[in-house]
Amino acid sequence: MTEEATAATADEQPYRSGFVAVVGRPNVGKSTLINALIGTQIAIASSRPETTRKAIRGILTTDNAQLVLVDTPGIHRPRTLLGQRLNDIVDESLSDVDEVAFLLPADQEIGPGDKRILSRLRSDFAIKKDDGTFAWKIPLVAIVTKIDELTREQLVAKLIEINAFADFADIVPVSALERDNLDEVRKVLIEHTPEGPQMYPAEQVSEERPEETIAELIRGAFLEQLDDELPHSLAVVVDSIDYPEDNETGQAYDGKAEVHVSIYVERDSQKPIIIGRGASHLTAVKKKLRTPVNRIVGCKARLDLHVKVAKGWQSDPKKLERLGF
């Protein structure tokens, strides 16, 4: 074999692909990290805990790998039927993954929530050995988020603490907000993914249907707009996307797509909070999302927002089902 052939063989890396569950307590930066890795907004990133309500699948494609990142709702003790459903979503999204990315915030102590998640992961993905230690069936990678909050000395101490917390295959510090060390996170996650074929077209960045993506964007925009005023019981459903076409021939023509959206709250008193004085909040959300929604539907679109009341929907099985949970 010539030297050139040997060098070429060494350069040829096997293609890797797989599903990576991104887990962690509520509000540790799971959505922010996924959005930063993929380079576009897939999941709602908010400072409010329990923002993610679906196991959103973001797709990261590089020259030699494709990772499907599963953004799980934060594992927590459920207080409502919705909370229980969110935990069920976590169960589903963990059932068939090739790797787990466990997010631990650098600026907070390892607490009972983290211990509960570790225990849960061990029961799903580890075998207890005779000496009391655990052997992992799939790689468990610790991603230490929000490192921009710490000095170098504090970060070193935090990494030592996390190393003692569990037998991680790798520990990677990152600040997704500052885009610090993102390339290393990408590289480590790919290294621990099994060899496999490309599963999705290279340009596809999400497994969500357009209706689900738009609904999540609208909910995220209200979270940002209203912050502490916003009722946690907000649900958004895209009822339909009507493209401009001739009723008889079905022929498309130039014009705006109509995106019909229902926004649900639990009480009548919450409606004015969402609408705003003179519909100011609805107008602000429409303006903010004009470009992303146009991009998702593939043409100019008009958001038609209607605020409705679904009393006590978080604890009503029929209403939860109708709202997509």
Salt bridges, closest charged atoms under 4 A:
GLU50 OE1 - HIS76 NE2 3.65
ASP91 OD1 - ARG120 NH2 2.24
ASP114 OD1 - ARG25 NE 2.88
ASP124 OD2 - ARG120 NE 3.44
GLU161 OE1 - LYS158 NZ 3.12
ASP170 OD2 - HIS192 NE2 2.79
ASP183 OD1 - ARG186 NH1 2.79
GLU184 OE2 - LYS187 NZ 3.70
GLU191 OE2 - LYS187 NZ 3.40
GLU207 OE1 - ARG57 NH1 3.40
GLU211 OE1 - ARG209 NH1 3.25
GLU212 OE2 - ARG209 NE 3.84
GLU216 OE2 - ARG219 NE 3.43
GLU224 OE2 - LYS288 NZ 3.23
ASP242 OD2 - HIS260 NE2 3.18
GLU258 OE1 - ARG302 NH2 2.91
ASP268 OD2 - LYS311 NZ 3.28
ASP304 OD2 - HIS260 ND1 2.85
ASP304 OD1 - HIS306 NE2 3.14
